[in-house]
Amino acid sequence: MASSLASVVCGIGSFLPPRIVANGDPPLSELDTTAEWIRSRTGIERRRWVDPGTSTGDLAVEAGRAALRSAGDPVVDLVVLTTTTPDHHSPGTAPWVAARLGLGTVPAFDIAAACSGFTYGLAVGDAWIRSGSADCVLVLAAETLSTITDPADRGTAVVFADGAGAAVLRSGGSEEPGAVQAVCLGSDGTQKDLAVVNAGGSRRPDPEGAAELADRCLQMRGPDMFAHAVRRMTEVSRLLLERLEWPVDSVGAFIGHQANQRILDKVADLVGVPAASRFANIREVGNTSSASIPLVMDDLIKTGAVPCGSRTLLTAFGGGAVWGAVGLTWPDIKPTP
């Protein structure tokens, strides 16, 4: 098959805040739970949280800097930042991040697609490149979920974490390693209450901060989220494989959004992904929402665990409800110091 215009992943980077919170550490140790209960229900043993004064934009800058260095510091035409925890309701965080990275006056904007944000960000970057509107796109995914989590809520406090990941896309050919082959996205707004911050938006303004803490923090319907995540990630993964005509046993790397180890295992089992092709880091970093997939990718680049050119399936589900899958070939990226 002749090569055609495609977006090619040519750089990967990540950043985790230095503060480590294990299951048995405060404030988690003060909840009605145990370290073993958290591990058995979520697969998480520790996670990273930011210290006061560190923002989502700060993490995005570090991850973006690492990704650009990985890509050889190319000229960037567009910056896309996906996050649930922007630095401000307004303005967007992406322009400030682009400025701090020294990228000048390039277009830059935020995407709010919850835990599916990285798949949505890749879709946007891919579309700009395929349309000829950009030759190089920086896709950032950064979250400080600890800043919108109620430390007394066992259903969220033990799960959510902070971190950032980034990918650089450049214009190239569809036969190159790293080429994005297909994208599938979806949403169902009737499930908007699966995971929601009730107060502080235009539907329920809270200018005086009078709302209860629980309403100012992320609330999640855990069992329902589990069921919908398994269903939609399975469906969109199967759809993507069918569209690409990839037999599931040809997939060399399966990276799902690191929401819960049981969700990852269930989806992989239902799709039929071989055990050797499943990759995760949730045990060490927790659920970092949109940042989770690029964080795993950067880990794999550093260890060389996935051969260049391997068929790769990325899939995610998040509040909204939104979901997505991306098929690409594993990029030819060398670890950077």
C-alpha positions in Angstrom: 0.0 0.0 0.0 1.3 3.4 -1.0 2.2 5.8 1.8 -0.2 8.7 2.3 -0.1 11.9 4.4 -0.4 11.2 8.1 0.5 12.6 11.5 3.5 10.8 13.1 4.3 10.7 16.8 8.0 11.9 16.9 8.3 12.9 20.6 7.0 11.8 24.0 7.5 13.4 27.4 6.0 13.3 30.9 6.3 14.8 34.3 5.2 13.7 37.8 5.2 15.9 40.8 7.7 14.7 43.5 5.2 14.2 46.3 4.4 10.5 46.7 1.3 9.4 48.7 1.1 5.7 49.4 -2.1 4.0 50.4 -1.1 3.9 54.1 -0.1 7.6 54.2 -2.2 10.5 55.5 -4.8 11.7 54.5 -5.7 8.3 53.0 -4.8 6.5 56.2 -7.6 8.5 58.0 -10.3 7.1 55.7 -12.5 4.1 56.6 -10.3 1.8 54.5 -7.0 0.0 54.4 -4.0 0.0 52.1 -4.9 -3.5 51.0 -8.5 -2.6 50.3 -7.4 0.2 48.0 -4.9 -2.0 46.2 -7.4 -4.8 45.7 -10.2 -2.6 44.4 -8.2 -0.2 42.2 -4.7 -1.7 41.6 -3.2 1.4 43.0 -0.4 1.4 45.7 0.8 5.0 45.5 0.1 8.1 43.5 1.6 11.6 43.0 0.0 14.8 44.3 1.1 18.4 43.8 2.2 20.6 46.6 0.3 23.8 47.2 1.1 26.4 44.6 1.9 24.0 41.8 -0.7 24.2 38.9 -1.7 22.1 36.0 0.1 24.5 33.7 3.3 24.0 35.7 3.1 20.2 35.1 2.2 20.7 31.4 5.3 22.9 30.8 7.6 20.3 32.2 6.0 17.5 30.1 5.9 19.7 27.0 9.6 20.6 27.4 10.5 16.9 27.7 8.4 16.0 24.6 9.9 18.7 22.5 13.4 17.7 23.5 12.5 14.1 22.6 11.4 15.3 19.2 14.5 17.4 18.6 13.0 20.8 19.4 10.9 21.3 16.3 9.0 24.4 15.2 5.5 23.9 16.6 2.4 25.2 14.7 -0.3 24.3 17.3 -0.6 23.6 21.0 -3.5 21.5 22.3 -3.9 21.1 26.1 -6.4 18.6 27.5 -7.3 18.9 31.1 -10.1 18.7 33.7 -8.3 21.0 36.0 -7.3 24.2 34.1 -5.4 26.9 36.0 -8.4 29.2 35.7 -12.0 29.0 34.4 -10.8 31.7 32.0 -8.5 32.2 30.2 -7.4 28.9 28.9 -4.2 27.3 30.2 -2.7 26.4 26.8 -1.6 29.9 25.6 0.3 30.5 28.9 2.0 27.0 28.6 2.9 27.8 25.0 4.4 31.1 26.0 6.4 29.5 28.8 7.7 27.0 26.3 9.0 29.8 24.1 6.6 28.9 21.2 5.6 32.4 20.5 2.2 33.3 19.2 1.1 29.9 17.9 -2.6 29.0 18.2 -3.2 27.3 21.5 -6.3 26.1 23.2 -7.7 23.7 25.9 -9.9 20.7 25.4 -12.2 19.4 28.2 -12.7 15.7 27.5 -12.1 14.3 31.0 -10.1 11.1 31.1 -10.5 10.6 27.3 -8.7 13.9 26.7 -5.5 12.5 25.2 -7.3 10.6 22.5 -9.3 13.7 21.7 -6.1 15.8 21.6 -4.4 13.3 19.3 -7.5 13.4 17.1 -7.3 17.2 16.8 -3.6 17.3 16.1 -4.1 14.5 13.5 -6.8 16.4 11.8 -4.8 19.7 11.6 -1.9 17.8 10.1 -3.9 15.8 7.6 -5.8 18.9 6.5 -2.5 20.7 5.9 -3.2 23.4 8.6 -0.1 22.4 10.6 3.1 20.6 10.1 3.8 20.0 13.8 1.5 19.9 16.8 2.2 19.6 20.5 -0.5 17.6 22.4 -0.4 18.0 26.2 -2.4 16.2 28.8 -2.0 17.6 32.3 -4.1 17.1 35.5 -4.0 18.2 39.2 -7.0 16.1 40.3 -5.9 16.3 43.9 -7.0 20.0 43.8 -10.7 19.0 43.1 -10.8 15.9 45.2 -12.5 15.7 48.6 -10.0 14.0 50.9 -12.8 12.6 53.0 -14.5 10.9 50.0 -13.2 7.3 49.8 -14.6 6.8 46.3 -12.3 9.5 44.8 -9.5 10.4 47.2 -7.9 6.9 46.8 -8.1 6.9 43.0 -7.2 10.3 41.5 -3.7 11.7 41.1 -1.6 14.3 39.4 0.7 14.3 36.4 1.3 15.3 32.8 2.2 13.7 29.5 2.8 15.1 26.1 3.3 14.0 22.5 4.7 15.8 19.4 3.0 15.0 16.1 4.6 15.9 12.8 3.6 15.6 9.2 4.8 12.4 7.6 3.8 9.2 5.8 1.3 6.6 6.9 3.9 3.8 6.5 6.3 5.4 9.0 6.7 4.2 12.6 4.6 6.4 14.8 2.0 7.1 12.2 -1.6 7.6 13.5 -3.7 5.1 11.5 -7.2 5.8 12.7 -9.2 7.6 15.4 -12.6 6.7 16.8 -14.4 9.0 19.3 -17.8 9.1 21.0 -20.0 10.7 23.7 -23.2 10.3 25.6 -24.3 13.4 27.4 -27.2 11.6 29.1 -24.5 10.2 31.4 -23.1 13.6 32.4 -23.5 12.8 36.1 -21.2 9.8 36.1 -18.4 12.1 37.3 -19.1 15.8 37.9 -18.2 18.8 39.9 -21.6 20.2 40.8 -20.8 23.7 42.0 -18.8 26.5 40.4 -19.9 26.5 36.8 -22.6 28.6 35.1 -25.3 26.1 35.9 -24.6 26.4 39.6 -22.4 29.5 40.3 -20.8 29.7 43.6 -19.1 33.1 43.8 -19.0 33.1 47.6 -17.7 29.6 47.9 -20.7 28.7 50.0 -21.4 25.3 48.5 -20.5 22.3 50.5 -17.0 20.9 49.9 -18.5 17.8 48.3 -20.2 19.9 45.7 -17.1 21.8 44.9 -15.1 18.6 44.4 -15.3 15.7 41.9 -18.1 13.2 42.7 -18.2 9.9 40.9 -20.8 7.1 40.6 -18.2 4.4 40.9 -20.1 1.2 40.0 -21.8 2.9 37.1 -18.6 4.4 35.9 -17.0 1.0 36.0 -19.8 -0.6 33.9 -19.9 2.3 31.3 -16.1 2.4 31.0 -15.9 -1.3 30.3 -18.7 -1.2 27.8 -17.5 1.9 25.8 -13.8 1.1 25.8 -14.5 -2.4 24.6 -16.9 -1.2 21.9 -14.6 1.6 20.6 -11.5 -0.7 20.7 -13.4 -3.3 18.6 -14.6 -0.7 16.2 -11.1 0.7 15.7 -9.6 -2.8 15.1 -12.4 -3.5 12.6 -11.9 -0.2 10.8 -8.1 -0.9 10.5 -8.6 -4.6 9.7 -6.1 -5.4 12.5 -6.6 -8.9 14.0 -6.5 -8.5 17.8 -3.6 -10.9 18.1 -1.5 -8.5 15.9 -1.7 -5.7 18.4 1.7 -5.4 20.0 0.8 -2.7 22.6 -2.5 -2.1 24.3 -2.6 1.0 26.6 -5.9 1.9 28.2 -6.7 4.9 30.4 -5.4 4.0 33.8 -8.7 4.4 35.7 -8.7 1.1 37.6 -6.7 -2.1 37.0 -9.9 -4.2 37.0 -11.3 -2.1 34.2 -8.1 -2.4 32.2 -8.1 -6.2 32.7 -11.8 -6.6 31.8 -11.6 -4.5 28.6 -8.4 -6.3 27.5 -10.1 -9.7 28.2 -13.2 -8.8 26.3 -11.3 -7.4 23.3 -9.0 -10.4 23.4 -5.7 -8.6 23.7 -2.8 -11.0 24.5 -1.4 -10.7 28.0 2.1 -9.8 26.7 0.7 -6.8 24.9 -1.0 -5.1 27.9 0.8 -2.2 29.6 0.0 -0.2 32.7 1.5 1.9 35.4 -1.5 2.6 37.6 0.1 0.8 40.6 2.7 3.5 40.8 1.0 6.7 39.7 -2.8 6.2 40.2 -5.5 7.6 37.9 -4.1 10.7 36.3 -7.1 11.2 34.0 -6.1 12.5 30.5 -2.4 12.2 31.4 -2.4 8.5 32.0 -1.9 7.2 28.5 1.1 9.4 27.6 2.6 8.6 31.0 2.5 4.9 30.1 3.9 5.6 26.6 6.8 7.6 28.0 7.6 4.7 30.5 7.6 2.3 27.5 9.9 4.5 25.5 12.4 4.7 28.4 12.4 0.9 28.8 12.3 0.0 25.1 9.5 -2.5 25.9 7.7 -2.1 22.6 9.4 -2.7 19.3 9.4 0.1 16.8 6.5 -0.2 14.3 4.3 -2.4 16.6 0.6 -2.0 16.1 -0.6 0.0 19.1 -4.2 0.5 20.5 -4.9 3.4 22.8 -8.4 3.6 24.4 -10.0 5.7 27.1 -13.3 6.6 28.8 -14.2 9.6 30.9 -16.9 11.7 32.5 -19.1 13.5 30.1 -19.5 10.8 29.1 -16.8 10.7 26.4 -14.6 7.9 25.0 -12.1 7.3 22.3 -9.6 5.0 20.7 -6.5 5.7 18.6 -4.6 3.2 16.4 -1.0 3.9 15.6 2.3 2.2 15.0 4.8 2.4 17.8 7.1 5.4 17.2 10.8 5.3 16.6 11.8 7.4 19.6 15.0 7.0 21.6 15.0 7.8 25.3 16.4 11.2 26.2 18.6 11.9 29.2 
